[in-house]
């Protein structure tokens, strides 16, 4: 069975299905289709499915032309289609799961999307099939959830490593990164058995430049959590350094820039209004939760989470200090937040600290508006706001402007010139030419 499936992959006659057509699944589907495979993207969101089939992109760093070029009508070697119907799995040789894995308010992992995807696969599973999980999760998920569900479906006829194959390969997508894409970012992969690893490597190396095999799915799962825990803890460290520098009346940005000149032993990280995005605030919690079940306290993760989660409060306190200098209070003040996205030049506001800053300001009685060129409307949970237009006539109406996201389209000199007071949480105004005596940095 392994050799038959491997031959299909090498000949690019293997049918590939990608479950989840979001910021991870869609680029991956495009990569395999561009490599010459026929790919079916499965998503429950009908609007995404319709856009893919119409050749329209809904992700910033993917062009519509890239999707159109893979349409069956384009008559290329590989094609990309999309559907909400999971029955296409019946004819699929390789299935890749790219579904969300959020955490609850209590920091417990929510693997329901993985379970639902695996349940859908179980309805159409057949011999000679490869199933790969890419969704970030805690070490042991592939072995403890996916494997038992598939084996139960097989009723003893399906044997992993013999006639079906299961692996884990953590996604490493960095939205809006045009240098390191899904194709040239090294891909880690671990299988349940050696045969599973071999088949998984064979699939991915057909579309991705560098594959990094590891000894097990657990190791591969842990790799992703180490990568993002490393970032979360270092950001927590530099956020605390920023608070220390504030107490010491030192410019933290100057400190970091100077330290970064050391050619060894130091990697610069930068402070901000908090931690945002789909990975960094969430992924360490998977590891902390798993270790808690083993009666171990992940202390670094706990401390970093405490510091990073406290940054929005720290930002609001800084705004209060700025207003106090003008004999004003937060209550009744007009505040403009520039940037809702969690990082520059994207439309993703998941876990964005800007949301917490807006919430805290509103609770304290401030009137808050926002502007974000990538997010015209914010209708999420209890938020129901629209991005305002900023111009010379209304900028002066705000008592304080908070730079929360340093989008490259912003004209920082213009913003400085037309604002009363600014809190710059991203060092966006560092190289401006306008008099910035009314700018306070984090």
N, C-alpha and C positions, 0 to 999 in steps of 0.2 A: 504493500500500500504506500509506504513512504517513497519508494522509487517512482511509482506511478505519479504521485502528486508532485514530486520534485521535477519530473520530466515535464509535466504541464506548466509548472512555474517557469522552468528554463525555456520552454518553447513559447511562453506567454499566451498559452491557451487557457490558463486557469482563470476562472471567473472570480472576481473579488467583490465582496460587499463590505461597505464601511457603515457601521451603525452609529449615527450621530454626525450631522453635517455642520458642526459649529466651527470655531476657530482652530480646532485640532483636526477634526474629521475631514473637512473640505480640502485643506491643503494636501492632506495625505492622499485623498481620493484623486486629486488632480495629479499628484506626483506619480501614482501608479498608472493612471490613464495615459499620462504623457510618456511613460516608459513602454507603452504598447499593450497594456491590459484593458479588458473591458470591465469597467467598474460601475457598481450600483451603489449610490449613496442612499441610505435609509434614514429618514427623520420623521418624527411625529408632527413637526411643524410644516403644515401644508404650504405656507408662504415661502419657506426656504426651498422646498421641493419644486414649486412652480418657478421660482427664480432660476434655479440651476437648469431646469429643462428649457427655460427661455434664454439661457446664456447670460444671466444677470448675476453680478456679484453683490453680496451683502456684507463682505468683509473688507476692511480698508485696504489691506496690502495684497489683495487678489483682484486682478483686473477682470472685467467682464469678457475681454477678448480671450483670456486664458481659458475660461469656461466654454465660450463659443467654439474655440478651436477643437474642443474635444466632443462636440456634439456628434451623434451618429450621422447627421447630415454632412459633416465635414469630411467623412470617409477617410479618417486617419486609421492607423494601425490599432490605436486604443481609443476607447470611448468612455464618456461619463454620462450617466443618466441618474435620475433621482426618483424616489417613490416613498410613499407612506406604507406600502404593502410589504410586509415581511416575507411573503411567500417567495420572493426572489431568492431567499436563502436556500431554497430547495435545489437550485441549480448552481449554487456558489461552492467553490472549492476552498476559498479562504475568506474568513470573516474577521474583521477587525472592529473591536468595540471601543468607541471614543465618546462615551457619555459623561455627563457631569457627575462629580462626586463631592457634593457640598458637606459642610458640617452643620450640626444643629446649633441652636443658641447655647446649649450646654456643652458645646465643643465635641459632641459625639459624631462619628462618621455616619453619613447617610449613604449607604450602598444600594439603595432601592433601585436606582437607575441601572446599576450593574446586574442586579437580580432580574429585573424586567427584561433586559437585553438578552441575558442568558436563557431565560424562560422562552423568549421568542426563538432563539437559536435551537433550543431543545425540540421545538415543534417540527423543525425541518432538518435536523441533524442527520447526517448520513456518513457512511464510511468514506475514508479518504478525504477528510475535511480538516483544515487548520483553523483554530480559533485563537486569536491574539487579543489580550486586553491591554489597552493603552491608558485607560483612565487611572489617574493617581489615586492610590489607596494605601492601606496599611499592609505591612509585610505579612504574608500568609493568605491574602484574599483569594488569589488565584487557586491555591490548593484547597482552601477551606470552603469556598463558595462555588466557584465555577466547576471545578472537577467533580464534586459530589452530584451537582445538578445534572451534568452531562452523563455521568455514569449511571445515574438513576434512570434517565431517559432511555439509555441503551439497553437496560434490563440484562446486563451481562454480555451483550453482543458487541458492545463498543469498548475497546481496550485502549486507553491512552498510551501513546507511544508505539502502538501497533497498527491500528486502523483509524484512529483519530488523534489529533495532535493539538496540544495546548501550550501557549507561551505567554509571557508578559514582556512588553516593551514600552517603557515609560515615554510619554510624549515630552518633547523638549521644545515646543513651539514658543517663540518669543514674538508676540504680535507687533507688527510694524518694523521688525528687524529685517532690513533688506540685504544685510551682509550674511547672516547665518539663517538660512531657510531650512525647510524640512529636508531638502535634498542634501545639503552639505553639512548639516549638523550631525555629528556621530550618533549612531543609534545603538543603545544598549538593548540586549535581548537575552532572556533566560527562559528555558523550557522546563516543563515538568520532567521530561526525560531527555536523554541525549538526542534521540530521534526527533523529538519535538523541537529542540534547539536547532538542529540541522535544517529542518524544514523551514523554521522561522527565519533563520539566517538567509536561506536560499531565496525566500520571498522578498525580504527587505533589501538585500543587496542588488536585486534587479532594478530598484528604483532609487536607492540611497547610496551615497558614495562610500561611507565608512560604517561598518557594523562592529559592535563591541560585544562579543558573546560573553556571558557570565554563567556561573555553574548552576543557577536555579532561578525560579520565578521569585523566590523570597529575596535573593540578592538583588535582582533587577528592581523589585519594588522598593527596597531599601535605598538603592542608588538615588532614585528621584527624591526621596524624603531627605536624604543627606544634602543634596544640592540645594533644596529650598530652605531647609533648616539652617544651613550655612549662611544663606542670604538673610534670613529673618533674624538670626542672632546677631549678625554683624551690623545690620541696620539698627537693631535694638541698642547695640553698643554705641554706635555713632549718634543715635538720638539722645542717649544719656550724656555723651560727650558734649553735644550741643547745649544741653541744659546746664552742664557744669561750666562751659565757656560763658554762658549768659551770666551765671553767678560771679564769674571771675572777670567779667567785662572784656572778654576776648572774642575776636571774630573767628568762629568755628570753621568757616569756609577757607580763611587764610591758613589756619592750622592744617586742614586736610590737604590743601594744595601743596603746602610745603612738605608735609609728610610723604606725599605721593611722589616726590622727586627721588626717594630712596629706591634704587633699582632692584632691591631684593627684600623679602621679609615683610612687605606691606602692600595691601591691596586697598585702594580707596573705596569707601562706601560713603553715602551722603545722607544727611538727615532730611526730614520732611515733616508734613503735618500728620503723619501716621502711616500705616501700612495698608496697601490696597492691591487689588487684582484678584485673579482667579486662582493663584497658586500660593504665593508667599505667605499670606495670612492664614491660609487654610491647611496646607500640607503638613506643617509641623504638628498640627493638632491630631492628625492620623497617628503619628508616631507616639505622641504623648498618651493618646488614648490606649493604644496597643500595649504600651509599657505599663500603664496603670492596671491593665488586666493581669499583668505579671507581677503586681505589687512593687513596681519601681516608679519613682517620681522623676520625670524628666526635668530637672531643675533649670537647665539653660533655657529650654523652650518656655518654661513657665515665666522666668524672669524677663526674657525678651518680649513675650506676649504682653506682660504687664506694662513694660515701658512703651512699646509701640502703641498699645491700646490707649495709653494715657496721653499721647501726643495731641489729639484734637482738643482735649481740655487745656493743655499747655498753650496751644495756639489761641484759644479763646481768651485765656488769661492775658496773653501778650496783647491782644486786641484791646482788652479792657485797660491795660496800662497805657497804650497809645492814646485812647480816648480820654483817660484821666488827665493826661498832659494838657489837653484842651478843655479841661473842666467839663467833660461830658461823661455820661454813664452808658453802659451797654444798653440798658433799657431805653427804648425810644430812638436809638441810633439807627441810621441806615447803613447797612453793610453790603458790599458787593463781593461775591466770591468769584474769582476768575478761574475757571477750570473745574469740571466735575469728574472728568475721566481720571482713572487711577494713575495714568502715565501720559506723557506727551503724545499728541497726534494720533490718538485712538478714540473710539467712541464707547469703550468699555468702562462702566462705572461700578462693576461688582466690587464690593468691599472697599470702595473708595473712601478715604478719610474725609473728603469734602462733605459727604453726607452727614457724618458725625459732627463736623464743624457747624454745618447749617442747623442741625438739630439742637445742639447746645446753645448756639446764638439765639435761636428762636425761643427756647425754653427760658432764656434769661431776658426776654422781652425785646430783642432787637428785631428790626424789620430787615429781612434778608432777601437779596436777589442774586441771581447767578448769570454768568455768561460762559458759554462753551460752544465754539464753532462746530464741534462734532456731536453735540447733544442738544438739539433744538428743544426737546421736551423731556422732562423728568417725571415720568409717571411710574412710580416704583414704590411698593409697600405703601406707606402713608404719604409719600411725596406726590405732589401734583403741581408742578411748576413749569414755567417755560423760560428759555434763555432770552434775556432782554437784549435789545439793541444798545450798544454803547456808542456814544458820540460826545462831542464837546459840551453840549448843553446839559446832559444828564450826569456826566462823570462827577461834576462838582457837587452834585446833590448827595453823594455818598460820604459819610463821615470817615469811612475807612474802606480801602480796597484790599482784599486778601488774595495774594497770588498763591493758589493752591496747586495748579498744574501749569507747567511751563510749556504750553503749546508753541510750536515754532512760528505760527502765523501771527502771534501777538507782536505789536510794535511797542516794545517796552519804553522807549523814549517818549512816545506819544502818551502812554498810560501814566508815566511819571509826571509829565508836563500838565496833565489835566486832572490829577487826583489831589485830594486834600492830604490824606495820609495813606501809606501803603505798608502792609506787612508782607514781606517777601519770604515765603517758606521754602523756596526752591533755588535761591540765589540767582534768579532770572535776570535781575537788574545789575549784575556784577560788571558788565562791560558797556553799560549805557553812557552816553555823553551828557545827558541832561542833568541838571542839578538835582541830586537825589537826597538832599538833607532831610526830607520828610519821609524817607524810606527806612523802615526798621526791618532788619533781617532776623530770621529765626535764631 
